[in-house]
Amino acid sequence: MTAAERVRDAYARLTAVDRPEVWITLRDEADVLAEAQAVDPTLPLAGLLFAVKDNIDVAGLPTTAAAPTFAYSPSADATAVARLRAAGAVVVGKANLDQFATGLVGTRSPHGAVRNAWNPTRISGGSSSGSATAVALGIVDFALGTDTAGSGRVPAALGNLVGVKPTKGLVPNTGVVPACRSQDCVTVFARSLGLARTAAELMAGPDGTDPLARPDLALADLPTVPRIAVPLPSQLQGLAPGWAEAFAEVVERFRALGHEVVEVDIAPLLDAAALLYDGAFVAERYAAVGAHIEAHQDAIGGDLDPSVARIVLGGARPSAADLFADQERLDLLGAAGRAALDGVTALLTPTTTWHPTLAEVAADPIGANSRMGRYTNFANLLDMASLAVPAGFVDGLPFGVMLTGPAFTDRRLAALAATFAAPTVDLLVVGAHLRDEPLNGQLVAAGGSFVRQVRTSADYRLYALDTVPPKPGLVRADGGAPIAGEVWRLPAAGFGTFVAALPVPMAIGTVTLEDGSDVTGFLVEPFAVAGAREITDPGGWRAYRADGGADVAGGGGAPVPVGERA
C-alpha cells in the first residue's frame, strides 16, 4: 500500500467508524498526506500512521492531558515522538485519555468516554483509551500511550492488541506530562508484536535531557526451557465469567510449547500494587498537577473530572513520614516478590480482572477502576518490564494475558510472547469485507490487517446476492475470469470466531490466485447463485459497482462484534 493510500484509508476509516471521542486533536488530512508522501521509503516505519496520547507533546498540536484548562502549545516533539517520526512514521492526531493519565477505565475525560472497539456499551480501558482504540478500530497502525499503573496494558487487553510497557527509563519521558514522574513509561499499542516491539526499540535510549532515562541493558536470550510462573489459584479469584477458564487454556498452551509452568505466591506483588493508590505514593500525582487542580476547582465537574480531582487532591494529605514508611514497605515487598520469582523467566497473569460496561463504571467510578489494576499496578513500582498480548475471546470480547519480568527483560519477554503468539490465517475477500465496504469492520475487529491486493485465477464466477448489505458470491466454475480481491491476515483465534459466525450461504474454502498460489477465501454455496445476476465480466465487486451495480454505501463501518452479523 502506498503512503497516499494508507492516509486516505485512515481518514475514510475515521469517517466510517464515527468515534469522535477517540480524538482530542486531529491533523488535517492534506497535511498528513503531504508528510507521508515526503517520507524516505527506506526508513523502518516509512509511511506508517500513529496516534499519540494527548499527554505527549507533538509540535504544532496542543497538549491538553484531556484537561482544557491545562492546554499548552509545545514547541518541539517529545523525544519518543521525534524518534518515531525520524524513522518514517506520521502522526495522525492526539488521542483522548483519562484526564491527567489518572485511571484505567477510559471514561474520565470531558471529551467523552471512549467506547470499546468491540462493544460500544463497554469501556475501552484507560488511561490510554483513545490511543488503543484508534489502533483497535483500524484507523492507525500503532499508537503511543503511557503507563503508570497499567495504562499501556489494560486497554490492549480490552482491544485485542499488543501493549508494550518497557522497563522504566528505557524510553525518555522528555515532553511527557507526568502522572507520577518516577513511575511513568511511554508505551506502544499495535496489532502485531513485531510492530509494537520495533517502535519500542526505536524510541529507546537516553536523550541527554530526561534525568531518569537509562541505557538499554535488555536481555534477549531465552533459556532452553523457559520457566513460567503463574499465580496461586486463590489469587485468580474474582475474574470475569469465563476468564479463569480462558487463562487456564493459555497456561496449557505454554506447557504444550515445552515450557515449565510453576505456581508461585504473588501476594507480595499484589500488596505492592495496593500501595500505588492506597498509600503515600499518590502524593506524586499531586506534585505533578495538584497545583493546577487547586487553582481551577471551579472547573471540577466540567473541564476537570471529579474522580481525577478527588484522587489527585487526595495526594496532598500524606506526610513525608508516610512516604518514607511506604517506601520501606515497598522495599520489603519487592525483595519478597523477587525471591518468589527467583529462577523464573516471566510471570504470566491475566492482564486485568474484568471488562465492565460504561454503566457499571458510572455507578462506581472508583471501585470499578480499582479492579482493573490488580495485576498491573505493581510493575512500575517494582521496576519491572511487562508485555500484554491477546489470548483469544470470551463471549465475543477480547481476553488478554500479560508477561512480566525484572527490569531489562523486555526482549526476553518479547521472545517468550513470540513463542506463544497464535498462528495467523490469510483470508481472501472479494466483496462487502473489502476496505471501505460495509463489513470490513468485522475483519478489523477480528484482529485482521490488510496484506495485499490480488486477483483470482480465471476459474471463478461472481454473482450479486440478494442480501443486506448487498454482497457478491464467488464460485469456482468453468468459463470464469480473474476476480479482484484483497488478502487479509487474521490471528487464528479471531479467524475461528469470525468463521463460526458466518451466515448462510457464505462459506470458506480454498481459492487459487492468478499467480497459481492457493489461499483461504470467501466462497458461496452453489444454491445461492441460482437465479442470481452474474457479475463476472466487470472483474470484481468494486468494478461492478462503478459500472452502476449495487447501491452499497462506502466506509468500513465500526467493528461489529463477531457473532452479531446480519
Secondary structure, 3 states (H helix, E strand, C coil): CCHHHHHHHHHHHHHHHCCHHHEEEECCHHHHHHHHHCCCCCCCCCCCEEEEECCECECCECECCCCHHHCECCCCCCHHHHHHHHCCCEEEEEECCCHHHCCCCCCCCCCCCCECCCCCCEECCCCCHHHHHHHHCCCCCEEEEEECCCCCCHHHHHHCCEEEECCCCCCCCCCECCCCCCCCEEEEEECCHHHHHHHHHHHCCCCCCCCCCCCCCCCCCCCCCCEEEEECHHHHCCCCCCHHHHHHHHHHHHHHCCCEEEEECCHHHHHHHHHHHHCHHHHHHHHHHHHHHHHCHHHECCCECHHHHHHHHHCCCCCHHHHHHHHHHHHHHHHHHHHHCCCCCEEEEECCCCCCEHHHHHHCHHHHHHHHCCCCCHHHHCCEEEEEEEEEEECCEEEEEEEEEECCCHHHHHHHHHHHCCCEEEEEECCCCCCCCCCHHHHHHCCCEEEEEEEECCCEEEEEECCCCCEEEEEECCCCCCCEEEEEEEEHHHHHHHHHCCCCCEEEEEEEECCCCEEEEEEECHHHHCCCEECCCCCCHHHHHHCCCCCCCCCCCCCCCCCCCC
